[in-house]
């Protein structure tokens, strides 16, 4: 298992597209930092820049994690390694190796992003105030879980559709445009079950230091309680893992049909 996880990590890290997009993302964060210093914006909230950078991973930064999820399986198809993987490992073990590799890579990205926020905060002329350590850890864990969910979802969608572009575009548009529906849907009984709606409810609770007046805020849409949002989010998480395992189990030739992949 260790060797297979290590191999999956190396494949992700060696992907130039993922590395390039993350470097562009860090450049965007640097721009956000510079613009946040403008007097028209408030940036003196405790732990502001690290929290801002973490939260942005669930916005435009989410594309990084979606691509990681899709490329984890599409790399095997494109390199014709599916048959080899199928005969060397049990399908469930191969899937678990991919999921563990994704979790490790996502954790590293989140931590690097957080440290980048601290680094830029210390460069500012203002006195930087740290959040309590417990809140910092909770924010980091929250972002890791959310971003890993999107990577796992991208992996599942790519396995089912065998189409990388479709998976990336669909999930990215979903993450961005679901909130557009909130003002159009007045029936709270419908809205409260939406994926991103519950995700935003979780973020609203753990990122309360991103107050109004900052360059990016978490909008208030009368979210569900934290407990309900956590329940719904992890329910979606559990469902997608079960679907992934069942789909692979019921499609024994999945990993040897690389020539059908688009």
N, C-alpha and C positions, 0 to 999 in steps of 0.2 A: 504493500500500500504506500509506503514512504516513497519508493522509487517512482511509482506512477504519479503521485501528487507532485513530486519534484519535477517530473517531466512536463506536467501540465503547467506548472508555474513558469518554467523556462520558455514554453511556447508562448505564453501570454506576454512575458517580459520582452521577448525578442520581436514582438510584433511592432513594427515601426509606426503603424497607424495609431495604435493606442498610445505609444510614447509621445508622438507628435501632438495628438489632441490634448494630452495632459499638459504638455509644455505650453500650448496655446492657452489652456485654461489658467495656468499660473500667470501668464501674461495678462489675461483679463482680470484676474484678482489684483494684480499690481495696479491696473488702471482703476479698479474700484477703490483701492486704498487711496490713491492720489485724489480721486474725486470726492471721497468721503471727508478729506481734510478741508474741503471747501466750507467756509463759515455758514453756508445755508443749510448744511447738514449737521446733525448731532452725531458725535462719535465718542463721547466721553462716558458711555455706559460701561459698566464693569465687564471686562473680557470681550469687548465689542468686536474687534477685528477677527480673532480666532473663531468666535461664534458666527460672524458674518460669513467667513470663508467656508465653515462647515455647512451652514445652511444653504449656501449657494451650490453645494454639491447636489442638493436635491432639486435644483432649478436647472440652469443651463449645464451644470456639471454632470447631470444624470446621464447625458449621452455617453460619457466615458464608461459608465458601468453597464449600460445597455450593450455597447460595443464589445466589452469584455465577455459578457454572457454569450453573445452570438458567435464571436470569433472562437470561443473555446471549443465549440463543436464544428464550426465551418472550417477551421484550420485542418482538422482531421479529414474532412471530406475532400478538401482541395488538394491535400498532399497524398491522397489515396492510402491513408493509414487506417481506415476504418476496418478493413478486413483483418489486418494485423492485430489491432486492438481487440477485435471480437474474439479471435482465437487465443489470445494471450491472457485475457482477463474475463472474469464473469461480468456481464453487462452492468449489474448493480454496483459492483466494485469500481468499474470504470466511471460510472456516473458519480459515485461518492467522491472519487479522486478529483473529478472536475469541480464538484461543488466545494470541496475543501480548498482546492487551489484558488478558486474565485474568492472565497472568504478571506484567505490569507492576503491576496493581492489587494482586495478592497480595503482591508484593515490598514495595510501599508500606505495606500493612497490617502485615506482619511487622516492618518497620523501625520504624514508629511504635510498635508494641507493645513492641519491645525498648527504644526510647528512653524510653517511659513507665516501664518497669521500672527503668531507670537513674535516672530523675528521682525516683521514690519511694524508691529505695535511698539516694540522697544526702540525702533528708529524714529518714531514720532516724537515731537517736542513735548507733547502732553504727558502727564504722569499716567502711566498705564496701570490700571487696577485689575488684578486677577480675580476671576470668579473663585468661590470656594472649590477646593479640589474635587469634592463629591459631585458638584454640578458640572465641572469640566469633564469628568469621567462619564457622567450620564449623557452629556451632549455627544461625546465621541461615540459611545456605544449606540446611541439612537441613530446617528448617521450611518454607522457601519451596518446596522440591521436594515435600515431603509434602502440603502444603496445595494446591499446584497440581495434584497428581495427583487429589485429591478433586474439585477444580473441573472438571477435564477429564472425570472419570468422570461427574459430574453432568450436564455438557453432553452427553456421549454418550448417557446414559440418557434424557435429555429429548428428544433428537433421535429416538431409537428409539420411546419410548413416547408422545411428544407429551403428556405429563402431568407438569406441574411438581410438584404435590403428591406424587404417587407417588414421583418421583425423590428429592425432599428427604427424605421420611419413610423410604424404604427405605435410603438411604445413611447417614442419621443413625443409624438403628437398627443397621445393620451395624457402624458404627464403635464403637458403644457395647457391643453385646451379643455380638460375636464373642468377646471375652476371657472371657465367662461360660462358654463352652464348654471352655476350656482345662483346667479341673479335672475335667471330665466325659470328656475324651478322653485316655486314657492312652497311646494309640499315637502316639509322637512322629513316626513316618513320615507320618502324616496331618496332624498339627498344623503341621509345619514348612513346609507349603506355603500356609498361610493368609495372607491379605493383611495383616491388622492384626498378626498374630503377627510377621511379618517387619518391619513398620513399627516395632513396639515394640522389636524387637531392635536396630534402627538407633538409635532414641532412647536405649536403655539405654547404648549405647556413647558417644554424643556428649554425653549429659547426665548423666554420672557424678557431677557436682557436686550433683545433687539427691539428697542422701544420706538415709538413714533418720532419722526424727525430724522431717522437714519436714512441712508441712501437706499436700503432695501428693508422692507418690513414684512411681517407675516400678517396678511389681511385677516380681519375678524369676520367670520361668516356664521357666528353662533354655533360653533362646533359641538360635537358630542362630548360627553364627559371623557376624561382621560381613560378611565377603565373600559368604557365601551369602545373607544377608538383603538385601544390596545387589543381588545378581544377581536374586533373585526379585522384588524391588520394581520394578526397572527393566525386568524382563521383562514384568510386568503393565502398566507404563507404555507400553512399546513396543507391546504387543498392542492396547491400547485406542486408540492413535493410528492403527494400521493399520486396525482395525475402523471407526473413524470415517471415515477417508478412503475405504475400500471401500464403506461404506454410502451415503455421499453420492454417490459415483461411480455406483453401481448404482441409485440412486433419483433420476433426473434431475428429477423433478417435485417433489422434497421441498420446495424453497423457494418453490413457488407453490401449495401446498396449505394455506395458513394457515387457511382456513375449517374444516379438519378438526381443528384443534388444540383440545385441551380445557384 
